[in-house]
Amino acid sequence: MEKSKKWRVANDPDTPSEALDELSDDQDWMIRSAVAKNRNTPKETLKKLAKDKEWSVRNNVAINPNTPVEILQELSDDEDTLVRTNLGKNPSAKMETVMKLADDDKVWGVRKNAIESGRV
């Protein structure tokens, strides 16, 4: 399948979960990133993508409201600032996760987004 078609399929909210799971193994990080933000991506696939080497893939897992709460908790320790910053906006994150982000001592933006989520 050519890249442009993979991109459309990965971004389509009506794409079957099996197809998204298959695309989650694509060599192109942009395709994996699109799969990570798709609300139809299976939870097991999101768990796998949360460990991706590309920060943008992990970032899209962090903002996906269907990501399991235990994965969101793990991502609150991510080395990438943007992953942690955007995680604070995820309405599915547990209060403990948001509180942890609000106490982030490395980056002001991480604390700011957690506090502005209105749940701290």
C-alpha angles and dihedrals in degrees: 000000000000121000097250091054092047088051092053093046093047091052097043111104089208094059110120115252091240091060091048090051090053092048090050087076094054116131091229112086090207091062092047089048092053090050090050093059096043110110090215094060111119117250092240090055091050089052090055093046091050086072095049116133092230114084093212091060091050089045091057090048087052093054097041107106090210094061110118113256093238090058091049088053090052091049090055085077094049115139091227117086095211092054090055093041094053093041087067089066095054108110090206095061114111119247090249090057093049091047090052090052091047087058094048105140096192106061131027093208091060091054092043096054093045091051093044090053085082093230099098 
